[in-house]
Amino acid sequence: MKLTLTIKIIYNFCLIIILLLVWSEEANAGELSERLSNFPQWEKLTSVQPPKGDLVYPEWMAGTWEVKSTLVDLAAPLAPDIVTPGFEGNRRQLNQPVSFLVRFVKEQFSQKDAARSPLTRLKLIPQTTSTNIVADRAFNSLNLARSYLGDEAVLSVKVDPDSPNRQITFLRSERQLVSIVTARATETTPDGKFITAEVFQQLFKGASRPYLNSVESTTAYHQLSTSSPAIEADQVTAVYLSPQDPDYFAAGSRPVALYRYRLEFFPHKTNTQNVEQAK
């Protein structure tokens, strides 16, 4: 694979929606919603905290969904001085919906995790169950990656059994993308929106030299009164340069690329009944 194609794949992975990737720290009131409304005037988040376990979603997100994702806007705040590879090519994705399946399930604790819990030691909860709703990260990531890159390009996705915040995507030609969530914040607005922000490091391995960058995904989910769609979301993915990049100091705390998506969640036909029960 040529270097230019490899770099383009790296940046396309940066755009993959972080639905995929316990209790998360609350952001300052209104900070995340204000951040979305200020697009594309962004800088790095400062109020995020190291993740504690997995990201917990509201009960109304439980179930299997067909998601329609549409890129509705993009920006290169530092152009023309700094423009990421593949940015101009990604303009072709504007207003072109992509569909894939995702699911949100009850969290499953390993025996080791359960043994650490004081609730388990007091026999207040079973060792392997939880009422928390979390993303099925391996299922979601695999479906999402294949929808963008093709079935043959993506071999599998593995989530670290000791940490839901670390996963590896295995690609053809012995290439790997290692994604690690390093910080997180959540916010619930008065009108019922659930907003998440996750910051993660991505390491692309298998090319002539490893490539590292930092990505932030901020998403506002909103439950609708209809079933078609049942949930909508506004999502912005921001790409930041790593310290190894020669333009790192010139970019400072500003992103070099921003992508805004509209997400629509439709109940999967085989799971409609379970989704209704979870509301």
Phi and psi restraints in degrees (value plus and minus 20) as a CYANA .aco file:
   2 LYS   PHI     -88.1   -48.1
   2 LYS   PSI     136.3   176.3
   3 LEU   PHI     -79.3   -39.3
   3 LEU   PSI     -62.3   -22.3
   4 THR   PHI     -82.7   -42.7
   4 THR   PSI     -59.0   -19.0
   5 LEU   PHI     -88.0   -48.0
   5 LEU   PSI     -58.7   -18.7
   6 THR   PHI     -81.3   -41.3
   6 THR   PSI     -65.3   -25.3
   7 ILE   PHI     -83.1   -43.1
   7 ILE   PSI     -58.9   -18.9
   8 LYS   PHI     -83.9   -43.9
   8 LYS   PSI     -60.1   -20.1
   9 ILE   PHI     -82.2   -42.2
   9 ILE   PSI     -61.4   -21.4
  10 ILE   PHI     -76.8   -36.8
  10 ILE   PSI     -69.5   -29.5
  11 TYR   PHI     -92.2   -52.2
  11 TYR   PSI     -50.3   -10.3
  12 ASN   PHI     -84.5   -44.5
  12 ASN   PSI     -56.8   -16.8
  13 PHE   PHI     -84.9   -44.9
  13 PHE   PSI     -53.0   -13.0
  14 CYS   PHI     -82.3   -42.3
  14 CYS   PSI     -44.5    -4.5
  15 LEU   PHI    -107.3   -67.3
  15 LEU   PSI     -34.2     5.8
  16 ILE   PHI     -79.9   -39.9
  16 ILE   PSI     111.8   151.8
  17 ILE   PHI     -88.6   -48.6
  17 ILE   PSI     115.2   155.2
  18 ILE   PHI    -114.6   -74.6
  18 ILE   PSI      36.0    76.0
  19 LEU   PHI     -96.8   -56.8
  19 LEU   PSI     -41.2    -1.2
  20 LEU   PHI     -98.4   -58.4
  20 LEU   PSI     -84.9   -44.9
  23 TRP   PHI    -172.2  -132.2
  23 TRP   PSI     103.4   143.4
  24 SER   PHI    -117.9   -77.9
  24 SER   PSI     135.5   175.5
  25 GLU   PHI     -92.8   -52.8
  25 GLU   PSI     119.1   159.1
  26 GLU   PHI     -99.0   -59.0
  26 GLU   PSI     116.8   156.8
  27 ALA   PHI     -97.2   -57.2
  27 ALA   PSI     146.6   186.6
  28 ASN   PHI     -79.7   -39.7
  28 ASN   PSI     123.1   163.1
  29 ALA   PHI     -72.3   -32.3
  29 ALA   PSI     102.0   142.0
  30 GLY   PHI      61.9   101.9
  30 GLY   PSI     -24.3    15.7
  31 GLU   PHI     -84.7   -44.7
  31 GLU   PSI     -64.4   -24.4
  32 LEU   PHI     -91.3   -51.3
  32 LEU   PSI     -61.1   -21.1
  33 SER   PHI     -85.4   -45.4
  33 SER   PSI     -58.2   -18.2
  34 GLU   PHI     -85.3   -45.3
  34 GLU   PSI     -56.2   -16.2
  35 ARG   PHI     -81.1   -41.1
  35 ARG   PSI     -64.3   -24.3
  36 LEU   PHI     -84.5   -44.5
  36 LEU   PSI     -59.2   -19.2
  37 SER   PHI     -90.4   -50.4
  37 SER   PSI     -38.7     1.3
  38 ASN   PHI    -112.5   -72.5
  38 ASN   PSI     -15.4    24.6
  39 PHE   PHI     -71.9   -31.9
  39 PHE   PSI     113.7   153.7
  40 PRO   PHI    -121.0   -81.0
  40 PRO   PSI       4.4    44.4
  41 GLN   PHI    -104.2   -64.2
  41 GLN   PSI      63.5   103.5
  42 TRP   PHI    -141.6  -101.6
  42 TRP   PSI     131.3   171.3
  43 GLU   PHI    -157.9  -117.9
  43 GLU   PSI     152.5   192.5
  44 LYS   PHI     -79.4   -39.4
  44 LYS   PSI     120.8   160.8
  45 LEU   PHI     -87.2   -47.2
  45 LEU   PSI     122.3   162.3
  46 THR   PHI    -134.9   -94.9
  46 THR   PSI     -32.6     7.4
  47 SER   PHI    -115.1   -75.1
  47 SER   PSI     -20.8    19.2
  48 VAL   PHI     -91.4   -51.4
  48 VAL   PSI     135.4   175.4
  49 GLN   PHI    -144.3  -104.3
  49 GLN   PSI     136.8   176.8
  50 PRO   PHI     -75.0   -35.0
  50 PRO   PSI     120.3   160.3
  51 PRO   PHI     -88.8   -48.8
  51 PRO   PSI     122.1   162.1
  52 LYS   PHI    -132.9   -92.9
  52 LYS   PSI      76.9   116.9
  53 GLY   PHI      52.5    92.5
  53 GLY   PSI    -170.8  -130.8
  54 ASP   PHI    -110.1   -70.1
  54 ASP   PSI     146.1   186.1
  55 LEU   PHI    -100.9   -60.9
  55 LEU   PSI     103.4   143.4
  56 VAL   PHI    -116.8   -76.8
  56 VAL   PSI     110.1   150.1
  57 TYR   PHI    -124.1   -84.1
  57 TYR   PSI     142.8   182.8
  58 PRO   PHI     -85.1   -45.1
  58 PRO   PSI     137.5   177.5
  59 GLU   PHI     -77.5   -37.5
  59 GLU   PSI     -53.6   -13.6
  60 TRP   PHI     -91.7   -51.7
  60 TRP   PSI     -22.2    17.8
  61 MET   PHI    -117.7   -77.7
  61 MET   PSI     -21.3    18.7
  62 ALA   PHI     -85.4   -45.4
  62 ALA   PSI     122.5   162.5
  63 GLY   PHI     102.2   142.2
  63 GLY   PSI    -193.8  -153.8
  64 THR   PHI    -126.7   -86.7
  64 THR   PSI     114.6   154.6
  65 TRP   PHI    -151.4  -111.4
  65 TRP   PSI     126.4   166.4
  66 GLU   PHI    -115.7   -75.7
  66 GLU   PSI      99.6   139.6
  67 VAL   PHI    -123.5   -83.5
  67 VAL   PSI     112.0   152.0
  68 LYS   PHI    -127.6   -87.6
  68 LYS   PSI      94.9   134.9
  69 SER   PHI    -128.8   -88.8
  69 SER   PSI     108.3   148.3
  70 THR   PHI    -149.3  -109.3
  70 THR   PSI     103.2   143.2
  71 LEU   PHI     -92.6   -52.6
  71 LEU   PSI      97.2   137.2
  72 VAL   PHI    -129.8   -89.8
  72 VAL   PSI     -34.3     5.7
  73 ASP   PHI    -183.4  -143.4
  73 ASP   PSI     134.5   174.5
  74 LEU   PHI    -172.4  -132.4
  74 LEU   PSI     134.9   174.9
  75 ALA   PHI    -170.5  -130.5
  75 ALA   PSI     126.0   166.0
  76 ALA   PHI    -138.9   -98.9
  76 ALA   PSI      68.3   108.3
  77 PRO   PHI     -78.6   -38.6
  77 PRO   PSI     -45.3    -5.3
  78 LEU   PHI    -125.3   -85.3
  78 LEU   PSI     -10.1    29.9
  79 ALA   PHI     -88.8   -48.8
  79 ALA   PSI     130.3   170.3
  80 PRO   PHI    -109.0   -69.0
  80 PRO   PSI     -19.5    20.5
  81 ASP   PHI     -86.5   -46.5
  81 ASP   PSI     -62.2   -22.2
  82 ILE   PHI    -152.5  -112.5
  82 ILE   PSI      97.5   137.5
  83 VAL   PHI    -154.9  -114.9
  83 VAL   PSI     108.9   148.9
  84 THR   PHI     -92.7   -52.7
  84 THR   PSI     128.4   168.4
  85 PRO   PHI     -78.8   -38.8
  85 PRO   PSI     116.8   156.8
  86 GLY   PHI      68.5   108.5
  86 GLY   PSI     -29.1    10.9
  87 PHE   PHI     -81.8   -41.8
  87 PHE   PSI     -69.6   -29.6
  88 GLU   PHI     -84.2   -44.2
  88 GLU   PSI     -56.7   -16.7
  89 GLY   PHI     -84.2   -44.2
  89 GLY   PSI     -50.1   -10.1
  90 ASN   PHI     -91.4   -51.4
  90 ASN   PSI     -31.9     8.1
  91 ARG   PHI     -80.4   -40.4
  91 ARG   PSI     -46.5    -6.5
  92 ARG   PHI     -86.1   -46.1
  92 ARG   PSI     -38.9     1.1
  93 GLN   PHI    -104.6   -64.6
  93 GLN   PSI     -27.3    12.7
  94 LEU   PHI     -77.0   -37.0
  94 LEU   PSI     109.9   149.9
  95 ASN   PHI      40.1    80.1
  95 ASN   PSI       4.6    44.6
  96 GLN   PHI    -131.8   -91.8
  96 GLN   PSI      77.6   117.6
  97 PRO   PHI     -85.5   -45.5
  97 PRO   PSI     124.5   164.5
  98 VAL   PHI    -144.1  -104.1
  98 VAL   PSI     114.2   154.2
  99 SER   PHI    -135.6   -95.6
  99 SER   PSI     127.1   167.1
 100 PHE   PHI    -183.7  -143.7
 100 PHE   PSI     142.9   182.9
 101 LEU   PHI    -115.4   -75.4
 101 LEU   PSI     121.7   161.7
 102 VAL   PHI    -156.7  -116.7
 102 VAL   PSI     142.2   182.2
 103 ARG   PHI    -166.6  -126.6
 103 ARG   PSI     130.3   170.3
 104 PHE   PHI    -143.9  -103.9
 104 PHE   PSI     108.4   148.4
 105 VAL   PHI    -152.9  -112.9
 105 VAL   PSI     149.6   189.6
 106 LYS   PHI     -89.2   -49.2
 106 LYS   PSI     117.9   157.9
 107 GLU   PHI     -84.9   -44.9
 107 GLU   PSI     117.1   157.1
 108 GLN   PHI    -130.1   -90.1
 108 GLN   PSI      98.4   138.4
 109 PHE   PHI    -105.8   -65.8
 109 PHE   PSI     120.4   160.4
 110 SER   PHI     -95.2   -55.2
 110 SER   PSI     145.5   185.5
 111 GLN   PHI     -80.0   -40.0
 111 GLN   PSI     -57.0   -17.0
 112 LYS   PHI     -86.4   -46.4
 112 LYS   PSI     -62.7   -22.7
 113 ASP   PHI     -83.5   -43.5
 113 ASP   PSI     -64.1   -24.1
 114 ALA   PHI     -85.0   -45.0
 114 ALA   PSI     -55.9   -15.9
 115 ALA   PHI     -85.5   -45.5
 115 ALA   PSI     -46.1    -6.1
 116 ARG   PHI     -97.4   -57.4
 116 ARG   PSI     -40.7    -0.7
 117 SER   PHI     -96.2   -56.2
 117 SER   PSI     109.3   149.3
 118 PRO   PHI     -84.2   -44.2
 118 PRO   PSI     -47.0    -7.0
 119 LEU   PHI     -87.6   -47.6
 119 LEU   PSI     -56.0   -16.0
 120 THR   PHI     -87.2   -47.2
 120 THR   PSI     -63.9   -23.9
 121 ARG   PHI     -83.1   -43.1
 121 ARG   PSI     -50.0   -10.0
 122 LEU   PHI    -106.7   -66.7
 122 LEU   PSI     -17.9    22.1
 123 LYS   PHI      40.4    80.4
 123 LYS   PSI      15.6    55.6
 124 LEU   PHI    -111.3   -71.3
 124 LEU   PSI     -39.5     0.5
 125 ILE   PHI    -158.2  -118.2
 125 ILE   PSI     131.4   171.4
 126 PRO   PHI     -85.5   -45.5
 126 PRO   PSI     139.6   179.6
 127 GLN   PHI     -90.6   -50.6
 127 GLN   PSI     -46.6    -6.6
 128 THR   PHI    -138.8   -98.8
 128 THR   PSI      -3.4    36.6
 129 THR   PHI    -145.1  -105.1
 129 THR   PSI     139.9   179.9
 130 SER   PHI    -175.2  -135.2
 130 SER   PSI     132.0   172.0
 131 THR   PHI    -110.1   -70.1
 131 THR   PSI     -25.7    14.3
 132 ASN   PHI     -88.7   -48.7
 132 ASN   PSI     121.0   161.0
 133 ILE   PHI    -119.4   -79.4
 133 ILE   PSI     103.1   143.1
 134 VAL   PHI    -151.2  -111.2
 134 VAL   PSI     143.8   183.8
 135 ALA   PHI     -94.8   -54.8
 135 ALA   PSI     121.5   161.5
 136 ASP   PHI    -100.7   -60.7
 136 ASP   PSI      69.1   109.1
 137 ARG   PHI     -83.5   -43.5
 137 ARG   PSI     -62.4   -22.4
 138 ALA   PHI     -85.1   -45.1
 138 ALA   PSI     -65.6   -25.6
 139 PHE   PHI     -82.2   -42.2
 139 PHE   PSI     -68.7   -28.7
 140 ASN   PHI     -85.6   -45.6
 140 ASN   PSI     -65.3   -25.3
 141 SER   PHI     -84.5   -44.5
 141 SER   PSI     -61.2   -21.2
 142 LEU   PHI     -83.9   -43.9
 142 LEU   PSI     -67.3   -27.3
 143 ASN   PHI     -83.1   -43.1
 143 ASN   PSI     -61.9   -21.9
 144 LEU   PHI     -86.6   -46.6
 144 LEU   PSI     -66.8   -26.8
 145 ALA   PHI     -81.7   -41.7
 145 ALA   PSI     -61.7   -21.7
 146 ARG   PHI     -88.4   -48.4
 146 ARG   PSI     -51.1   -11.1
 147 SER   PHI     -87.0   -47.0
 147 SER   PSI     -49.0    -9.0
 148 TYR   PHI    -113.2   -73.2
 148 TYR   PSI     -56.8   -16.8
 149 LEU   PHI    -128.2   -88.2
 149 LEU   PSI     -32.0     8.0
 150 GLY   PHI      78.8   118.8
 150 GLY   PSI     129.5   169.5
 151 ASP   PHI     -81.5   -41.5
 151 ASP   PSI     -57.7   -17.7
 152 GLU   PHI     -95.3   -55.3
 152 GLU   PSI     -43.5    -3.5
 153 ALA   PHI     -98.8   -58.8
 153 ALA   PSI     -45.8    -5.8
 154 VAL   PHI    -134.3   -94.3
 154 VAL   PSI      97.3   137.3
 155 LEU   PHI    -105.0   -65.0
 155 LEU   PSI     -69.6   -29.6
 156 SER   PHI    -186.8  -146.8
 156 SER   PSI     148.8   188.8
 157 VAL   PHI    -151.4  -111.4
 157 VAL   PSI     111.2   151.2
 158 LYS   PHI    -141.4  -101.4
 158 LYS   PSI     110.5   150.5
 159 VAL   PHI    -119.6   -79.6
 159 VAL   PSI     114.7   154.7
 160 ASP   PHI     -77.3   -37.3
 160 ASP   PSI     101.1   141.1
 161 PRO   PHI     -83.4   -43.4
 161 PRO   PSI     -38.5     1.5
 162 ASP   PHI    -116.2   -76.2
 162 ASP   PSI     -27.4    12.6
 163 SER   PHI    -177.1  -137.1
 163 SER   PSI      97.8   137.8
 164 PRO   PHI     -89.9   -49.9
 164 PRO   PSI     -28.2    11.8
 165 ASN   PHI    -114.1   -74.1
 165 ASN   PSI     -10.9    29.1
 166 ARG   PHI    -152.9  -112.9
 166 ARG   PSI     106.4   146.4
 167 GLN   PHI    -164.2  -124.2
 167 GLN   PSI     137.3   177.3
 168 ILE   PHI    -145.0  -105.0
 168 ILE   PSI     109.5   149.5
 169 THR   PHI    -122.5   -82.5
 169 THR   PSI     102.5   142.5
 170 PHE   PHI    -116.5   -76.5
 170 PHE   PSI     105.0   145.0
 171 LEU   PHI    -131.7   -91.7
 171 LEU   PSI     151.5   191.5
 172 ARG   PHI     -85.0   -45.0
 172 ARG   PSI     142.2   182.2
 173 SER   PHI      41.7    81.7
 173 SER   PSI      11.9    51.9
 174 GLU   PHI      41.0    81.0
 174 GLU   PSI      11.2    51.2
 175 ARG   PHI    -115.5   -75.5
 175 ARG   PSI     129.9   169.9
 176 GLN   PHI    -158.3  -118.3
 176 GLN   PSI     127.9   167.9
 177 LEU   PHI    -139.9   -99.9
 177 LEU   PSI      95.4   135.4
 178 VAL   PHI    -119.6   -79.6
 178 VAL   PSI     102.6   142.6
 179 SER   PHI    -138.5   -98.5
 179 SER   PSI     107.7   147.7
 180 ILE   PHI    -149.3  -109.3
 180 ILE   PSI      99.7   139.7
 181 VAL   PHI     -93.8   -53.8
 181 VAL   PSI     104.0   144.0
 182 THR   PHI    -129.0   -89.0
 182 THR   PSI     -39.3     0.7
 183 ALA   PHI    -177.6  -137.6
 183 ALA   PSI     137.0   177.0
 184 ARG   PHI    -177.5  -137.5
 184 ARG   PSI     131.9   171.9
 185 ALA   PHI    -170.6  -130.6
 185 ALA   PSI     132.5   172.5
 186 THR   PHI    -153.7  -113.7
 186 THR   PSI     142.3   182.3
 187 GLU   PHI    -174.7  -134.7
 187 GLU   PSI     118.5   158.5
 188 THR   PHI    -136.6   -96.6
 188 THR   PSI     103.1   143.1
 189 THR   PHI    -109.7   -69.7
 189 THR   PSI     141.7   181.7
 190 PRO   PHI     -78.4   -38.4
 190 PRO   PSI     -48.2    -8.2
 191 ASP   PHI    -109.5   -69.5
 191 ASP   PSI      -7.8    32.2
 192 GLY   PHI      72.1   112.1
 192 GLY   PSI     -14.3    25.7
 193 LYS   PHI     -96.1   -56.1
 193 LYS   PSI     120.5   160.5
 194 PHE   PHI    -127.1   -87.1
 194 PHE   PSI      97.4   137.4
 195 ILE   PHI    -134.5   -94.5
 195 ILE   PSI     113.5   153.5
 196 THR   PHI    -143.8  -103.8
 196 THR   PSI     130.9   170.9
 197 ALA   PHI    -157.4  -117.4
 197 ALA   PSI     105.4   145.4
 198 GLU   PHI    -146.5  -106.5
 198 GLU   PSI     115.8   155.8
 199 VAL   PHI    -131.7   -91.7
 199 VAL   PSI     112.9   152.9
 200 PHE   PHI    -164.4  -124.4
 200 PHE   PSI     134.7   174.7
 201 GLN   PHI    -116.9   -76.9
 201 GLN   PSI     116.4   156.4
 202 GLN   PHI    -138.5   -98.5
 202 GLN   PSI     109.3   149.3
 203 LEU   PHI    -140.5  -100.5
 203 LEU   PSI      98.2   138.2
 204 PHE   PHI    -117.7   -77.7
 204 PHE   PSI      98.6   138.6
 205 LYS   PHI    -136.1   -96.1
 205 LYS   PSI     126.7   166.7
 206 GLY   PHI      97.6   137.6
 206 GLY   PSI     -34.7     5.3
 207 ALA   PHI    -103.2   -63.2
 207 ALA   PSI    -191.2  -151.2
 208 SER   PHI     -82.2   -42.2
 208 SER   PSI     -50.1   -10.1
 209 ARG   PHI    -166.0  -126.0
 209 ARG   PSI     124.3   164.3
 210 PRO   PHI     -81.8   -41.8
 210 PRO   PSI     129.0   169.0
 211 TYR   PHI    -144.6  -104.6
 211 TYR   PSI     111.7   151.7
 212 LEU   PHI    -143.4  -103.4
 212 LEU   PSI     117.6   157.6
 213 ASN   PHI    -169.1  -129.1
 213 ASN   PSI     156.0   196.0
 214 SER   PHI    -140.1  -100.1
 214 SER   PSI     116.8   156.8
 215 VAL   PHI    -152.6  -112.6
 215 VAL   PSI     121.6   161.6
 216 GLU   PHI    -142.5  -102.5
 216 GLU   PSI     116.1   156.1
 217 SER   PHI    -144.8  -104.8
 217 SER   PSI     100.6   140.6
 218 THR   PHI    -137.7   -97.7
 218 THR   PSI     105.7   145.7
 219 THR   PHI    -155.6  -115.6
 219 THR   PSI     113.4   153.4
 220 ALA   PHI    -130.7   -90.7
 220 ALA   PSI      93.4   133.4
 221 TYR   PHI    -116.4   -76.4
 221 TYR   PSI     121.8   161.8
 222 HIS   PHI    -160.2  -120.2
 222 HIS   PSI     100.8   140.8
 223 GLN   PHI     -96.3   -56.3
 223 GLN   PSI     113.1   153.1
 224 LEU   PHI    -121.3   -81.3
 224 LEU   PSI     145.3   185.3
 225 SER   PHI    -105.9   -65.9
 225 SER   PSI     -22.2    17.8
 226 THR   PHI    -128.0   -88.0
 226 THR   PSI     154.2   194.2
 227 SER   PHI    -130.2   -90.2
 227 SER   PSI     -18.9    21.1
 228 SER   PHI    -160.9  -120.9
 228 SER   PSI      57.8    97.8
 229 PRO   PHI    -105.6   -65.6
 229 PRO   PSI     148.6   188.6
 230 ALA   PHI    -115.0   -75.0
 230 ALA   PSI     -45.6    -5.6
 231 ILE   PHI    -158.8  -118.8
 231 ILE   PSI     121.3   161.3
 232 GLU   PHI    -145.4  -105.4
 232 GLU   PSI     137.9   177.9
 233 ALA   PHI    -168.1  -128.1
 233 ALA   PSI     128.0   168.0
 234 ASP   PHI    -132.5   -92.5
 234 ASP   PSI     102.4   142.4
 235 GLN   PHI    -151.9  -111.9
 235 GLN   PSI     117.7   157.7
 236 VAL   PHI    -145.0  -105.0
 236 VAL   PSI     108.1   148.1
 237 THR   PHI    -128.1   -88.1
 237 THR   PSI     106.1   146.1
 238 ALA   PHI    -136.2   -96.2
 238 ALA   PSI     113.6   153.6
 239 VAL   PHI    -129.5   -89.5
 239 VAL   PSI     107.4   147.4
 240 TYR   PHI    -137.0   -97.0
 240 TYR   PSI     129.7   169.7
 241 LEU   PHI     -95.6   -55.6
 241 LEU   PSI     130.8   170.8
 242 SER   PHI    -107.4   -67.4
 242 SER   PSI     141.2   181.2
 243 PRO   PHI     -79.4   -39.4
 243 PRO   PSI     -40.7    -0.7
 244 GLN   PHI     -96.8   -56.8
 244 GLN   PSI     -34.0     6.0
 245 ASP   PHI     -97.6   -57.6
 245 ASP   PSI     115.9   155.9
 246 PRO   PHI     -82.5   -42.5
 246 PRO   PSI     -40.6    -0.6
 247 ASP   PHI    -116.0   -76.0
 247 ASP   PSI     -10.4    29.6
 248 TYR   PHI     -77.6   -37.6
 248 TYR   PSI     -68.4   -28.4
 249 PHE   PHI     -91.6   -51.6
 249 PHE   PSI     -50.7   -10.7
 250 ALA   PHI     -87.9   -47.9
 250 ALA   PSI     -55.9   -15.9
 251 ALA   PHI     -94.8   -54.8
 251 ALA   PSI     -53.5   -13.5
 252 GLY   PHI      41.7    81.7
 252 GLY   PSI    -152.3  -112.3
 253 SER   PHI    -112.6   -72.6
 253 SER   PSI     -11.3    28.7
 254 ARG   PHI    -113.3   -73.3
 254 ARG   PSI     125.1   165.1
 255 PRO   PHI     -93.1   -53.1
 255 PRO   PSI     133.5   173.5
 256 VAL   PHI    -117.9   -77.9
 256 VAL   PSI     -33.7     6.3
 257 ALA   PHI    -172.3  -132.3
 257 ALA   PSI     121.4   161.4
 258 LEU   PHI    -152.4  -112.4
 258 LEU   PSI     115.8   155.8
 259 TYR   PHI    -152.1  -112.1
 259 TYR   PSI     108.3   148.3
 260 ARG   PHI    -133.1   -93.1
 260 ARG   PSI     111.7   151.7
 261 TYR   PHI    -142.1  -102.1
 261 TYR   PSI     129.4   169.4
 262 ARG   PHI    -127.1   -87.1
 262 ARG   PSI     105.1   145.1
 263 LEU   PHI    -131.8   -91.8
 263 LEU   PSI     116.4   156.4
 264 GLU   PHI    -147.1  -107.1
 264 GLU   PSI     108.4   148.4
 265 PHE   PHI    -127.8   -87.8
 265 PHE   PSI     101.2   141.2
 266 PHE   PHI    -133.6   -93.6
 266 PHE   PSI     111.0   151.0
 267 PRO   PHI     -77.3   -37.3
 267 PRO   PSI     110.3   150.3
 268 HIS   PHI     -87.7   -47.7
 268 HIS   PSI     116.5   156.5
 269 LYS   PHI     -80.5   -40.5
 269 LYS   PSI     -48.0    -8.0
 270 THR   PHI    -103.0   -63.0
 270 THR   PSI     -25.3    14.7
 271 ASN   PHI    -151.1  -111.1
 271 ASN   PSI      -4.9    35.1
 272 THR   PHI     -78.1   -38.1
 272 THR   PSI     -62.9   -22.9
 273 GLN   PHI     -82.6   -42.6
 273 GLN   PSI     -61.7   -21.7
 274 ASN   PHI     -86.1   -46.1
 274 ASN   PSI     -56.1   -16.1
 275 VAL   PHI     -84.8   -44.8
 275 VAL   PSI     -63.2   -23.2
 276 GLU   PHI     -83.5   -43.5
 276 GLU   PSI     -57.8   -17.8
 277 GLN   PHI     -88.0   -48.0
 277 GLN   PSI     -46.9    -6.9
 278 ALA   PHI    -100.0   -60.0
 278 ALA   PSI     -32.5     7.5
